[in-house]
Amino acid sequence: MFAIAASTVTNWGLYILLPIFIAFLFFIIFDISKKSEAGRAGTFWIFLALGAGFVGFLLKLLLEVAFERWLI
């Protein structure tokens, strides 16, 4: 009766739910760094490590769009 294609679920999960989950993880790390009194340097390094992963994810999305649009 009610069916959603597997590709639709995959796209929603990859492009909508995963960034929301990453933002939630940033909030959790921020909260933990404040509660543990990590200081500026500790908080900076935690966010730098997580931010590198998030930037990599965004670059992957941009490369996919670029390859689909201009190379394929």
All heavy atoms as TSV, in Angstrom:
chain	resi	resn	atom	element	x	y	z
A	1	MET	N	N	0.824	-1.176	0.000
A	1	MET	CA	C	0.000	0.000	0.000
A	1	MET	C	C	0.877	1.253	0.000
A	1	MET	O	O	0.732	2.100	-0.862
A	1	MET	CB	C	-0.917	-0.001	1.219
A	1	MET	CG	C	-1.798	1.225	1.233
A	1	MET	SD	S	-2.678	1.515	2.754
A	1	MET	CE	C	-4.086	0.491	2.583
A	2	PHE	N	N	1.751	1.382	0.973
A	2	PHE	CA	C	2.622	2.554	1.056
A	2	PHE	C	C	4.053	2.077	0.928
A	2	PHE	O	O	4.561	1.377	1.788
A	2	PHE	CB	C	2.406	3.277	2.379
A	2	PHE	CG	C	3.254	4.505	2.528
A	2	PHE	CD1	C	2.961	5.647	1.808
A	2	PHE	CD2	C	4.348	4.511	3.370
A	2	PHE	CE1	C	3.738	6.781	1.944
A	2	PHE	CE2	C	5.125	5.640	3.511
A	2	PHE	CZ	C	4.816	6.775	2.795
A	3	ALA	N	N	4.691	2.450	-0.169
A	3	ALA	CA	C	6.055	1.980	-0.404
A	3	ALA	C	C	6.952	3.156	-0.761
A	3	ALA	O	O	6.548	4.075	-1.471
A	3	ALA	CB	C	6.061	0.960	-1.526
A	4	ILE	N	N	8.162	3.105	-0.224
A	4	ILE	CA	C	9.179	4.091	-0.548
A	4	ILE	C	C	10.339	3.339	-1.172
A	4	ILE	O	O	10.763	2.304	-0.667
A	4	ILE	CB	C	9.650	4.842	0.705
A	4	ILE	CG1	C	8.488	5.595	1.342
A	4	ILE	CG2	C	10.768	5.804	0.379
A	4	ILE	CD1	C	8.845	6.270	2.650
A	5	ALA	N	N	10.840	3.873	-2.259
A	5	ALA	CA	C	11.954	3.222	-2.945
A	5	ALA	C	C	13.199	3.235	-2.061
A	5	ALA	O	O	13.409	4.147	-1.255
A	5	ALA	CB	C	12.242	3.937	-4.259
A	6	ALA	N	N	14.013	2.227	-2.211
A	6	ALA	CA	C	15.235	2.120	-1.417
A	6	ALA	C	C	16.175	3.293	-1.687
A	6	ALA	O	O	16.853	3.788	-0.770
A	6	ALA	CB	C	15.931	0.802	-1.717
A	7	SER	N	N	16.218	3.765	-2.916
A	7	SER	CA	C	17.087	4.900	-3.232
A	7	SER	C	C	16.615	6.181	-2.532
A	7	SER	O	O	17.432	7.012	-2.143
A	7	SER	CB	C	17.155	5.116	-4.738
A	7	SER	OG	O	15.883	5.434	-5.242
A	8	THR	N	N	15.317	6.329	-2.358
A	8	THR	CA	C	14.781	7.491	-1.658
A	8	THR	C	C	15.191	7.468	-0.190
A	8	THR	O	O	15.634	8.489	0.355
A	8	THR	CB	C	13.247	7.541	-1.769
A	8	THR	OG1	O	12.883	7.554	-3.147
A	8	THR	CG2	C	12.679	8.759	-1.075
A	9	VAL	N	N	15.070	6.314	0.437
A	9	VAL	CA	C	15.469	6.186	1.836
A	9	VAL	C	C	16.968	6.441	1.983
A	9	VAL	O	O	17.412	7.128	2.910
A	9	VAL	CB	C	15.090	4.795	2.378
A	9	VAL	CG1	C	15.644	4.585	3.777
A	9	VAL	CG2	C	13.589	4.609	2.361
A	10	THR	N	N	17.757	5.922	1.054
A	10	THR	CA	C	19.197	6.130	1.091
A	10	THR	C	C	19.543	7.605	0.933
A	10	THR	O	O	20.386	8.133	1.670
A	10	THR	CB	C	19.878	5.309	-0.021
A	10	THR	OG1	O	19.547	3.945	0.150
A	10	THR	CG2	C	21.366	5.493	0.009
A	11	ASN	N	N	18.908	8.273	0.003
A	11	ASN	CA	C	19.185	9.702	-0.207
A	11	ASN	C	C	18.788	10.537	0.999
A	11	ASN	O	O	19.509	11.449	1.387
A	11	ASN	CB	C	18.480	10.208	-1.461
A	11	ASN	CG	C	19.159	9.739	-2.721
A	11	ASN	OD1	O	20.341	9.430	-2.721
A	11	ASN	ND2	N	18.393	9.668	-3.789
A	12	TRP	N	N	17.635	10.260	1.587
A	12	TRP	CA	C	17.220	10.982	2.784
A	12	TRP	C	C	18.211	10.759	3.911
A	12	TRP	O	O	18.596	11.696	4.605
A	12	TRP	CB	C	15.844	10.536	3.239
A	12	TRP	CG	C	14.714	11.048	2.401
A	12	TRP	CD1	C	14.798	11.875	1.317
A	12	TRP	CD2	C	13.342	10.763	2.569
A	12	TRP	NE1	N	13.550	12.098	0.808
A	12	TRP	CE2	C	12.636	11.429	1.559
A	12	TRP	CE3	C	12.635	9.991	3.474
A	12	TRP	CZ2	C	11.265	11.361	1.448
A	12	TRP	CZ3	C	11.268	9.918	3.351
A	12	TRP	CH2	C	10.590	10.603	2.348
A	13	GLY	N	N	18.610	9.519	4.087
A	13	GLY	CA	C	19.547	9.212	5.161
A	13	GLY	C	C	20.889	9.863	4.957
A	13	GLY	O	O	21.492	10.389	5.894
A	14	LEU	N	N	21.389	9.865	3.730
A	14	LEU	CA	C	22.725	10.389	3.456
A	14	LEU	C	C	22.760	11.904	3.437
A	14	LEU	O	O	23.684	12.510	3.981
A	14	LEU	CB	C	23.234	9.839	2.117
A	14	LEU	CG	C	24.643	10.242	1.708
A	14	LEU	CD1	C	25.661	9.726	2.713
A	14	LEU	CD2	C	24.956	9.705	0.326
A	15	TYR	N	N	21.773	12.524	2.841
A	15	TYR	CA	C	21.825	13.962	2.621
A	15	TYR	C	C	21.047	14.788	3.639
A	15	TYR	O	O	21.240	15.996	3.725
A	15	TYR	CB	C	21.339	14.300	1.217
A	15	TYR	CG	C	22.188	13.651	0.154
A	15	TYR	CD1	C	21.656	12.720	-0.718
A	15	TYR	CD2	C	23.537	13.953	0.043
A	15	TYR	CE1	C	22.437	12.118	-1.690
A	15	TYR	CE2	C	24.329	13.352	-0.915
A	15	TYR	CZ	C	23.769	12.442	-1.778
A	15	TYR	OH	O	24.553	11.838	-2.726
A	16	ILE	N	N	20.178	14.169	4.413
A	16	ILE	CA	C	19.394	14.915	5.391
A	16	ILE	C	C	19.689	14.446	6.815
A	16	ILE	O	O	20.070	15.239	7.674
A	16	ILE	CB	C	17.878	14.798	5.097
A	16	ILE	CG1	C	17.565	15.441	3.747
A	16	ILE	CG2	C	17.057	15.444	6.201
A	16	ILE	CD1	C	16.165	15.210	3.256
A	17	LEU	N	N	19.544	13.149	7.060
A	17	LEU	CA	C	19.688	12.659	8.424
A	17	LEU	C	C	21.135	12.626	8.910
A	17	LEU	O	O	21.398	12.921	10.071
A	17	LEU	CB	C	19.065	11.261	8.534
A	17	LEU	CG	C	17.561	11.202	8.264
A	17	LEU	CD1	C	17.070	9.769	8.327
A	17	LEU	CD2	C	16.809	12.072	9.238
A	18	LEU	N	N	22.073	12.291	8.056
A	18	LEU	CA	C	23.472	12.242	8.470
A	18	LEU	C	C	24.011	13.619	8.859
A	18	LEU	O	O	24.653	13.742	9.910
A	18	LEU	CB	C	24.337	11.593	7.392
A	18	LEU	CG	C	25.788	11.331	7.783
A	18	LEU	CD1	C	25.862	10.385	8.968
A	18	LEU	CD2	C	26.549	10.767	6.604
A	19	PRO	N	N	23.766	14.687	8.098
A	19	PRO	CA	C	24.208	16.015	8.571
A	19	PRO	C	C	23.547	16.442	9.883
A	19	PRO	O	O	24.188	17.082	10.716
A	19	PRO	CB	C	23.825	16.956	7.439
A	19	PRO	CG	C	23.800	16.093	6.232
A	19	PRO	CD	C	23.304	14.760	6.707
A	20	ILE	N	N	22.283	16.079	10.070
A	20	ILE	CA	C	21.619	16.387	11.338
A	20	ILE	C	C	22.304	15.629	12.474
A	20	ILE	O	O	22.552	16.177	13.554
A	20	ILE	CB	C	20.115	16.060	11.266
A	20	ILE	CG1	C	19.414	17.037	10.334
A	20	ILE	CG2	C	19.474	16.087	12.649
A	20	ILE	CD1	C	17.981	16.676	10.026
A	21	PHE	N	N	22.644	14.376	12.237
A	21	PHE	CA	C	23.341	13.576	13.240
A	21	PHE	C	C	24.723	14.154	13.546
A	21	PHE	O	O	25.134	14.217	14.708
A	21	PHE	CB	C	23.460	12.129	12.748
A	21	PHE	CG	C	24.168	11.228	13.706
A	21	PHE	CD1	C	23.598	10.909	14.922
A	21	PHE	CD2	C	25.402	10.695	13.393
A	21	PHE	CE1	C	24.252	10.077	15.815
A	21	PHE	CE2	C	26.061	9.867	14.272
A	21	PHE	CZ	C	25.483	9.558	15.495
A	22	ILE	N	N	25.426	14.618	12.532
A	22	ILE	CA	C	26.747	15.226	12.741
A	22	ILE	C	C	26.614	16.505	13.555
A	22	ILE	O	O	27.416	16.757	14.463
A	22	ILE	CB	C	27.440	15.478	11.391
A	22	ILE	CG1	C	27.831	14.144	10.754
A	22	ILE	CG2	C	28.660	16.367	11.556
A	22	ILE	CD1	C	28.329	14.249	9.334
A	23	ALA	N	N	25.612	17.312	13.273
A	23	ALA	CA	C	25.386	18.533	14.056
A	23	ALA	C	C	25.078	18.186	15.510
A	23	ALA	O	O	25.554	18.855	16.439
A	23	ALA	CB	C	24.248	19.351	13.450
A	24	PHE	N	N	24.317	17.134	15.725
A	24	PHE	CA	C	24.017	16.686	17.081
A	24	PHE	C	C	25.285	16.223	17.791
A	24	PHE	O	O	25.478	16.499	18.978
A	24	PHE	CB	C	22.973	15.573	17.032
A	24	PHE	CG	C	22.569	15.064	18.388
A	24	PHE	CD1	C	21.939	15.901	19.296
A	24	PHE	CD2	C	22.800	13.753	18.749
A	24	PHE	CE1	C	21.566	15.440	20.545
A	24	PHE	CE2	C	22.424	13.278	19.988
A	24	PHE	CZ	C	21.802	14.127	20.888
A	25	LEU	N	N	26.176	15.549	17.065
A	25	LEU	CA	C	27.446	15.137	17.650
A	25	LEU	C	C	28.292	16.339	18.037
A	25	LEU	O	O	28.970	16.330	19.070
A	25	LEU	CB	C	28.216	14.246	16.682
A	25	LEU	CG	C	27.681	12.836	16.512
A	25	LEU	CD1	C	28.510	12.090	15.470
A	25	LEU	CD2	C	27.693	12.090	17.813
A	26	PHE	N	N	28.284	17.400	17.225
A	26	PHE	CA	C	28.990	18.621	17.585
A	26	PHE	C	C	28.440	19.198	18.887
A	26	PHE	O	O	29.188	19.651	19.750
A	26	PHE	CB	C	28.899	19.666	16.472
A	26	PHE	CG	C	29.940	19.522	15.420
A	26	PHE	CD1	C	29.571	19.311	14.103
A	26	PHE	CD2	C	31.283	19.599	15.731
A	26	PHE	CE1	C	30.529	19.177	13.117
A	26	PHE	CE2	C	32.251	19.475	14.755
A	26	PHE	CZ	C	31.873	19.257	13.444
A	27	PHE	N	N	27.128	19.184	19.040
A	27	PHE	CA	C	26.522	19.662	20.280
A	27	PHE	C	C	26.958	18.815	21.468
A	27	PHE	O	O	27.280	19.354	22.541
A	27	PHE	CB	C	24.993	19.670	20.166
A	27	PHE	CG	C	24.309	19.922	21.472
A	27	PHE	CD1	C	24.296	21.195	22.026
A	27	PHE	CD2	C	23.696	18.890	22.148
A	27	PHE	CE1	C	23.677	21.431	23.241
A	27	PHE	CE2	C	23.069	19.118	23.363
A	27	PHE	CZ	C	23.066	20.388	23.913
A	28	ILE	N	N	26.980	17.502	21.300
A	28	ILE	CA	C	27.394	16.609	22.382
A	28	ILE	C	C	28.838	16.884	22.777
A	28	ILE	O	O	29.167	16.983	23.968
A	28	ILE	CB	C	27.208	15.133	21.970
A	28	ILE	CG1	C	25.723	14.800	21.883
A	28	ILE	CG2	C	27.906	14.203	22.956
A	28	ILE	CD1	C	25.448	13.444	21.276
A	29	ILE	N	N	29.732	17.023	21.797
A	29	ILE	CA	C	31.137	17.288	22.081
A	29	ILE	C	C	31.291	18.644	22.777
A	29	ILE	O	O	32.077	18.788	23.713
A	29	ILE	CB	C	31.973	17.218	20.801
A	29	ILE	CG1	C	31.996	15.784	20.281
A	29	ILE	CG2	C	33.380	17.711	21.034
A	29	ILE	CD1	C	32.602	14.777	21.220
A	30	PHE	N	N	30.542	19.640	22.330
A	30	PHE	CA	C	30.595	20.947	22.974
A	30	PHE	C	C	30.156	20.844	24.432
A	30	PHE	O	O	30.799	21.393	25.333
A	30	PHE	CB	C	29.712	21.943	22.215
A	30	PHE	CG	C	29.655	23.293	22.850
A	30	PHE	CD1	C	30.726	24.167	22.748
A	30	PHE	CD2	C	28.531	23.689	23.552
A	30	PHE	CE1	C	30.681	25.420	23.335
A	30	PHE	CE2	C	28.476	24.935	24.144
A	30	PHE	CZ	C	29.550	25.803	24.037
A	31	ASP	N	N	29.077	20.113	24.666
A	31	ASP	CA	C	28.568	19.951	26.022
A	31	ASP	C	C	29.574	19.210	26.908
A	31	ASP	O	O	29.815	19.612	28.049
A	31	ASP	CB	C	27.228	19.212	25.985
A	31	ASP	CG	C	26.547	19.181	27.331
A	31	ASP	OD1	O	26.504	20.234	27.989
A	31	ASP	OD2	O	26.056	18.093	27.712
A	32	ILE	N	N	30.170	18.159	26.382
A	32	ILE	CA	C	31.159	17.399	27.148
A	32	ILE	C	C	32.383	18.260	27.444
A	32	ILE	O	O	32.923	18.222	28.553
A	32	ILE	CB	C	31.550	16.112	26.403
A	32	ILE	CG1	C	30.381	15.132	26.433
A	32	ILE	CG2	C	32.793	15.473	26.999
A	32	ILE	CD1	C	30.590	13.915	25.575
A	33	SER	N	N	32.824	19.034	26.468
A	33	SER	CA	C	34.005	19.873	26.706
A	33	SER	C	C	33.723	20.951	27.744
A	33	SER	O	O	34.619	21.318	28.512
A	33	SER	CB	C	34.493	20.491	25.398
A	33	SER	OG	O	33.577	21.437	24.922
A	34	LYS	N	N	32.509	21.455	27.799
A	34	LYS	CA	C	32.167	22.453	28.818
A	34	LYS	C	C	32.054	21.819	30.204
A	34	LYS	O	O	32.517	22.384	31.193
A	34	LYS	CB	C	30.857	23.167	28.473
A	34	LYS	CG	C	30.982	24.095	27.304
A	34	LYS	CD	C	31.986	25.184	27.595
A	34	LYS	CE	C	32.184	26.051	26.387
A	34	LYS	NZ	N	33.293	26.966	26.533
A	35	LYS	N	N	31.437	20.638	30.280
A	35	LYS	CA	C	31.269	19.983	31.577
A	35	LYS	C	C	32.594	19.493	32.149
A	35	LYS	O	O	32.778	19.490	33.365
A	35	LYS	CB	C	30.297	18.815	31.455
A	35	LYS	CG	C	28.862	19.246	31.323
A	35	LYS	CD	C	27.922	18.070	31.258
A	35	LYS	CE	C	26.491	18.541	31.111
A	35	LYS	NZ	N	25.553	17.413	30.985
A	36	SER	N	N	33.508	19.087	31.282
A	36	SER	CA	C	34.795	18.590	31.760
A	36	SER	C	C	35.826	19.699	31.898
A	36	SER	O	O	36.961	19.438	32.280
A	36	SER	CB	C	35.327	17.519	30.814
A	36	SER	OG	O	35.677	18.095	29.575
A	37	GLU	N	N	35.429	20.924	31.574
A	37	GLU	CA	C	36.311	22.085	31.637
A	37	GLU	C	C	37.593	21.840	30.837
A	37	GLU	O	O	38.706	22.001	31.329
A	37	GLU	CB	C	36.631	22.434	33.089
A	37	GLU	CG	C	35.394	22.801	33.882
A	37	GLU	CD	C	35.673	23.064	35.343
A	37	GLU	OE1	O	36.849	23.000	35.756
A	37	GLU	OE2	O	34.708	23.319	36.069
A	38	ALA	N	N	37.425	21.471	29.586
A	38	ALA	CA	C	38.566	21.161	28.716
A	38	ALA	C	C	39.369	22.402	28.379
A	38	ALA	O	O	40.526	22.300	28.002
A	38	ALA	CB	C	38.074	20.490	27.435
A	39	GLY	N	N	38.788	23.553	28.488
A	39	GLY	CA	C	39.495	24.777	28.150
A	39	GLY	C	C	39.421	25.061	26.667
A	39	GLY	O	O	38.837	24.311	25.880
A	40	ARG	N	N	40.026	26.174	26.290
A	40	ARG	CA	C	39.979	26.574	24.884
A	40	ARG	C	C	40.751	25.616	23.992
A	40	ARG	O	O	40.290	25.250	22.918
A	40	ARG	CB	C	40.548	27.972	24.715
A	40	ARG	CG	C	39.626	29.052	25.137
A	40	ARG	CD	C	40.239	30.390	24.785
A	40	ARG	NE	N	39.330	31.467	25.136
A	40	ARG	CZ	C	39.659	32.725	25.078
A	40	ARG	NH1	N	40.872	33.075	24.719
A	40	ARG	NH2	N	38.779	33.644	25.389
A	41	ALA	N	N	41.944	25.242	24.430
A	41	ALA	CA	C	42.785	24.382	23.587
A	41	ALA	C	C	42.151	23.008	23.392
A	41	ALA	O	O	42.113	22.483	22.276
A	41	ALA	CB	C	44.173	24.241	24.198
A	42	GLY	N	N	41.649	22.415	24.467
A	42	GLY	CA	C	41.009	21.106	24.355
A	42	GLY	C	C	39.785	21.133	23.473
A	42	GLY	O	O	39.574	20.252	22.635
A	43	THR	N	N	38.967	22.157	23.659
A	43	THR	CA	C	37.766	22.296	22.831
A	43	THR	C	C	38.143	22.515	21.374
A	43	THR	O	O	37.525	21.945	20.468
A	43	THR	CB	C	36.908	23.464	23.356
A	43	THR	OG1	O	36.594	23.228	24.721
A	43	THR	CG2	C	35.628	23.592	22.562
A	44	PHE	N	N	39.179	23.318	21.138
A	44	PHE	CA	C	39.637	23.571	19.773
A	44	PHE	C	C	40.057	22.273	19.088
A	44	PHE	O	O	39.655	22.000	17.955
A	44	PHE	CB	C	40.802	24.557	19.780
A	44	PHE	CG	C	41.490	24.678	18.451
A	44	PHE	CD1	C	40.908	25.401	17.424
A	44	PHE	CD2	C	42.707	24.054	18.224
A	44	PHE	CE1	C	41.529	25.503	16.190
A	44	PHE	CE2	C	43.336	24.158	17.001
A	44	PHE	CZ	C	42.753	24.883	15.975
A	45	TRP	N	N	40.863	21.461	19.761
A	45	TRP	CA	C	41.356	20.228	19.140
A	45	TRP	C	C	40.244	19.212	18.924
A	45	TRP	O	O	40.233	18.483	17.929
A	45	TRP	CB	C	42.486	19.628	19.956
A	45	TRP	CG	C	43.734	20.423	19.827
A	45	TRP	CD1	C	44.311	21.201	20.777
A	45	TRP	CD2	C	44.535	20.567	18.645
A	45	TRP	NE1	N	45.425	21.817	20.265
A	45	TRP	CE2	C	45.583	21.447	18.960
A	45	TRP	CE3	C	44.472	20.038	17.364
A	45	TRP	CZ2	C	46.567	21.803	18.050
A	45	TRP	CZ3	C	45.439	20.395	16.458
A	45	TRP	CH2	C	46.471	21.268	16.787
A	46	ILE	N	N	39.294	19.161	19.839
A	46	ILE	CA	C	38.159	18.256	19.653
A	46	ILE	C	C	37.359	18.659	18.415
A	46	ILE	O	O	37.032	17.830	17.565
A	46	ILE	CB	C	37.256	18.260	20.909
A	46	ILE	CG1	C	37.967	17.562	22.069
A	46	ILE	CG2	C	35.928	17.581	20.624
A	46	ILE	CD1	C	37.250	17.718	23.394
A	47	PHE	N	N	37.056	19.942	18.301
A	47	PHE	CA	C	36.278	20.404	17.149
A	47	PHE	C	C	37.071	20.328	15.855
A	47	PHE	O	O	36.498	20.095	14.794
A	47	PHE	CB	C	35.750	21.821	17.376
A	47	PHE	CG	C	34.490	21.852	18.178
A	47	PHE	CD1	C	34.505	22.241	19.503
A	47	PHE	CD2	C	33.292	21.488	17.609
A	47	PHE	CE1	C	33.343	22.266	20.240
A	47	PHE	CE2	C	32.121	21.505	18.339
A	47	PHE	CZ	C	32.149	21.893	19.667
A	48	LEU	N	N	38.384	20.513	15.927
A	48	LEU	CA	C	39.206	20.381	14.730
A	48	LEU	C	C	39.157	18.948	14.198
A	48	LEU	O	O	38.991	18.727	12.995
A	48	LEU	CB	C	40.649	20.788	15.021
A	48	LEU	CG	C	41.585	20.744	13.824
A	48	LEU	CD1	C	41.244	21.871	12.861
A	48	LEU	CD2	C	43.016	20.853	14.277
A	49	ALA	N	N	39.261	17.993	15.079
A	49	ALA	CA	C	39.215	16.590	14.657
A	49	ALA	C	C	37.855	16.233	14.068
A	49	ALA	O	O	37.768	15.601	13.010
A	49	ALA	CB	C	39.541	15.685	15.840
A	50	LEU	N	N	36.782	16.642	14.728
A	50	LEU	CA	C	35.448	16.353	14.204
A	50	LEU	C	C	35.139	17.171	12.959
A	50	LEU	O	O	34.491	16.697	12.027
A	50	LEU	CB	C	34.382	16.628	15.262
A	50	LEU	CG	C	34.311	15.616	16.385
A	50	LEU	CD1	C	33.294	16.073	17.410
A	50	LEU	CD2	C	33.950	14.258	15.853
A	51	GLY	N	N	35.609	18.412	12.940
A	51	GLY	CA	C	35.367	19.279	11.789
A	51	GLY	C	C	36.038	18.758	10.535
A	51	GLY	O	O	35.505	18.910	9.431
A	52	ALA	N	N	37.199	18.134	10.676
A	52	ALA	CA	C	37.877	17.569	9.509
A	52	ALA	C	C	37.028	16.471	8.878
A	52	ALA	O	O	36.925	16.378	7.649
A	52	ALA	CB	C	39.251	17.028	9.906
A	53	GLY	N	N	36.410	15.655	9.695
A	53	GLY	CA	C	35.526	14.618	9.162
A	53	GLY	C	C	34.309	15.200	8.476
A	53	GLY	O	O	33.884	14.736	7.419
A	54	PHE	N	N	33.744	16.240	9.057
A	54	PHE	CA	C	32.566	16.866	8.472
A	54	PHE	C	C	32.911	17.569	7.162
A	54	PHE	O	O	32.155	17.486	6.193
A	54	PHE	CB	C	31.948	17.846	9.467
A	54	PHE	CG	C	30.648	18.426	8.999
A	54	PHE	CD1	C	29.554	17.613	8.787
A	54	PHE	CD2	C	30.516	19.774	8.768
A	54	PHE	CE1	C	28.357	18.135	8.345
A	54	PHE	CE2	C	29.333	20.311	8.335
A	54	PHE	CZ	C	28.242	19.487	8.126
A	55	VAL	N	N	34.055	18.242	7.128
A	55	VAL	CA	C	34.490	18.904	5.896
A	55	VAL	C	C	34.750	17.866	4.815
A	55	VAL	O	O	34.410	18.070	3.645
A	55	VAL	CB	C	35.737	19.788	6.156
A	55	VAL	CG1	C	36.371	20.244	4.865
A	55	VAL	CG2	C	35.353	20.979	7.004
A	56	GLY	N	N	35.323	16.731	5.186
A	56	GLY	CA	C	35.524	15.651	4.223
A	56	GLY	C	C	34.202	15.154	3.654
A	56	GLY	O	O	34.097	14.870	2.459
A	57	PHE	N	N	33.192	15.037	4.508
A	57	PHE	CA	C	31.867	14.615	4.050
A	57	PHE	C	C	31.290	15.629	3.070
A	57	PHE	O	O	30.748	15.258	2.019
A	57	PHE	CB	C	30.940	14.436	5.247
A	57	PHE	CG	C	29.523	14.120	4.881
A	57	PHE	CD1	C	29.185	12.881	4.368
A	57	PHE	CD2	C	28.533	15.063	5.036
A	57	PHE	CE1	C	27.875	12.600	4.025
A	57	PHE	CE2	C	27.229	14.792	4.696
A	57	PHE	CZ	C	26.899	13.547	4.188
A	58	LEU	N	N	31.416	16.918	3.376
A	58	LEU	CA	C	30.903	17.949	2.476
A	58	LEU	C	C	31.656	17.964	1.148
A	58	LEU	O	O	31.045	18.139	0.085
A	58	LEU	CB	C	30.969	19.321	3.137
A	58	LEU	CG	C	30.030	19.550	4.309
A	58	LEU	CD1	C	30.267	20.927	4.902
A	58	LEU	CD2	C	28.590	19.391	3.876
A	59	LEU	N	N	32.970	17.783	1.190
A	59	LEU	CA	C	33.746	17.725	-0.050
A	59	LEU	C	C	33.338	16.535	-0.905
A	59	LEU	O	O	33.289	16.641	-2.133
A	59	LEU	CB	C	35.236	17.675	0.260
A	59	LEU	CG	C	35.861	18.972	0.740
A	59	LEU	CD1	C	37.307	18.754	1.127
A	59	LEU	CD2	C	35.735	20.046	-0.311
A	60	LYS	N	N	33.043	15.417	-0.264
A	60	LYS	CA	C	32.583	14.246	-1.005
A	60	LYS	C	C	31.273	14.545	-1.729
A	60	LYS	O	O	31.105	14.197	-2.907
A	60	LYS	CB	C	32.388	13.058	-0.069
A	60	LYS	CG	C	31.941	11.786	-0.780
A	60	LYS	CD	C	31.599	10.706	0.201
A	60	LYS	CE	C	30.187	10.652	0.628
A	60	LYS	NZ	N	29.139	10.506	-0.312
A	61	LEU	N	N	30.358	15.226	-1.049
A	61	LEU	CA	C	29.089	15.582	-1.685
A	61	LEU	C	C	29.306	16.521	-2.867
A	61	LEU	O	O	28.704	16.354	-3.935
A	61	LEU	CB	C	28.146	16.222	-0.679
A	61	LEU	CG	C	27.611	15.344	0.430
A	61	LEU	CD1	C	26.742	16.158	1.372
A	61	LEU	CD2	C	26.835	14.179	-0.144
A	62	LEU	N	N	30.182	17.506	-2.688
A	62	LEU	CA	C	30.460	18.445	-3.776
A	62	LEU	C	C	31.130	17.755	-4.960
A	62	LEU	O	O	30.810	18.050	-6.120
A	62	LEU	CB	C	31.333	19.589	-3.275
A	62	LEU	CG	C	30.675	20.556	-2.308
A	62	LEU	CD1	C	31.691	21.557	-1.776
A	62	LEU	CD2	C	29.513	21.264	-2.969
A	63	LEU	N	N	32.043	16.840	-4.693
A	63	LEU	CA	C	32.690	16.098	-5.773
A	63	LEU	C	C	31.699	15.214	-6.521
A	63	LEU	O	O	31.777	15.085	-7.745
A	63	LEU	CB	C	33.846	15.260	-5.230
A	63	LEU	CG	C	35.088	16.046	-4.838
A	63	LEU	CD1	C	36.098	15.132	-4.170
A	63	LEU	CD2	C	35.692	16.723	-6.052
A	64	GLU	N	N	30.769	14.596	-5.795
A	64	GLU	CA	C	29.750	13.779	-6.459
A	64	GLU	C	C	28.920	14.626	-7.420
A	64	GLU	O	O	28.659	14.219	-8.550
A	64	GLU	CB	C	28.835	13.128	-5.428
A	64	GLU	CG	C	29.431	11.958	-4.714
A	64	GLU	CD	C	28.490	11.381	-3.683
A	64	GLU	OE1	O	27.392	11.953	-3.457
A	64	GLU	OE2	O	28.849	10.354	-3.096
A	65	VAL	N	N	28.500	15.787	-6.967
A	65	VAL	CA	C	27.700	16.678	-7.821
A	65	VAL	C	C	28.515	17.116	-9.026
A	65	VAL	O	O	28.025	17.120	-10.162
A	65	VAL	CB	C	27.191	17.889	-7.008
A	65	VAL	CG1	C	26.592	18.938	-7.922
A	65	VAL	CG2	C	26.199	17.440	-5.965
A	66	ALA	N	N	29.766	17.484	-8.796
A	66	ALA	CA	C	30.620	17.941	-9.903
A	66	ALA	C	C	30.836	16.837	-10.920
A	66	ALA	O	O	30.762	17.067	-12.141
A	66	ALA	CB	C	31.956	18.432	-9.363
A	67	PHE	N	N	31.105	15.625	-10.469
A	67	PHE	CA	C	31.344	14.517	-11.404
A	67	PHE	C	C	30.080	14.156	-12.172
A	67	PHE	O	O	30.139	13.850	-13.365
A	67	PHE	CB	C	31.878	13.295	-10.677
A	67	PHE	CG	C	33.331	13.401	-10.284
A	67	PHE	CD1	C	33.781	12.823	-9.122
A	67	PHE	CD2	C	34.231	14.082	-11.084
A	67	PHE	CE1	C	35.097	12.916	-8.745
A	67	PHE	CE2	C	35.557	14.182	-10.710
A	67	PHE	CZ	C	35.996	13.594	-9.557
A	68	GLU	N	N	28.936	14.189	-11.521
A	68	GLU	CA	C	27.697	13.876	-12.213
A	68	GLU	C	C	27.347	14.938	-13.247
A	68	GLU	O	O	26.862	14.636	-14.323
A	68	GLU	CB	C	26.543	13.746	-11.211
A	68	GLU	CG	C	26.572	12.458	-10.427
A	68	GLU	CD	C	25.426	12.382	-9.439
A	68	GLU	OE1	O	24.566	13.287	-9.421
A	68	GLU	OE2	O	25.405	11.405	-8.662
A	69	ARG	N	N	27.613	16.179	-12.926
A	69	ARG	CA	C	27.207	17.264	-13.796
A	69	ARG	C	C	28.161	17.460	-14.985
A	69	ARG	O	O	27.742	17.687	-16.108
A	69	ARG	CB	C	27.132	18.564	-13.006
A	69	ARG	CG	C	26.643	19.733	-13.844
A	69	ARG	CD	C	26.282	20.892	-13.018
A	69	ARG	NE	N	25.041	20.558	-12.307
A	69	ARG	CZ	C	24.436	21.346	-11.460
A	69	ARG	NH1	N	24.946	22.518	-11.194
A	69	ARG	NH2	N	23.331	20.996	-10.873
A	70	TRP	N	N	29.474	17.366	-14.734
A	70	TRP	CA	C	30.422	17.755	-15.766
A	70	TRP	C	C	31.206	16.606	-16.399
A	70	TRP	O	O	31.724	16.740	-17.483
A	70	TRP	CB	C	31.409	18.780	-15.220
A	70	TRP	CG	C	30.725	20.086	-14.924
A	70	TRP	CD1	C	30.089	20.878	-15.816
A	70	TRP	CD2	C	30.596	20.717	-13.657
A	70	TRP	NE1	N	29.579	21.982	-15.190
A	70	TRP	CE2	C	29.884	21.916	-13.861
A	70	TRP	CE3	C	31.037	20.395	-12.383
A	70	TRP	CZ2	C	29.580	22.779	-12.815
A	70	TRP	CZ3	C	30.745	21.274	-11.356
A	70	TRP	CH2	C	30.021	22.445	-11.583
A	71	LEU	N	N	31.319	15.488	-15.712
A	71	LEU	CA	C	32.158	14.423	-16.261
A	71	LEU	C	C	31.381	13.236	-16.786
A	71	LEU	O	O	31.861	12.538	-17.669
A	71	LEU	CB	C	33.164	13.946	-15.199
A	71	LEU	CG	C	34.196	14.992	-14.774
A	71	LEU	CD1	C	35.088	14.434	-13.701
A	71	LEU	CD2	C	35.019	15.427	-15.970
A	72	ILE	N	N	30.215	13.005	-16.275
A	72	ILE	CA	C	29.467	11.820	-16.708
A	72	ILE	C	C	28.343	12.220	-17.629
A	72	ILE	O	O	27.678	13.154	-17.504
A	72	ILE	CB	C	28.939	11.029	-15.496
A	72	ILE	CG1	C	30.111	10.533	-14.690
A	72	ILE	CG2	C	28.051	9.905	-15.926
A	72	ILE	CD1	C	29.739	9.797	-13.422
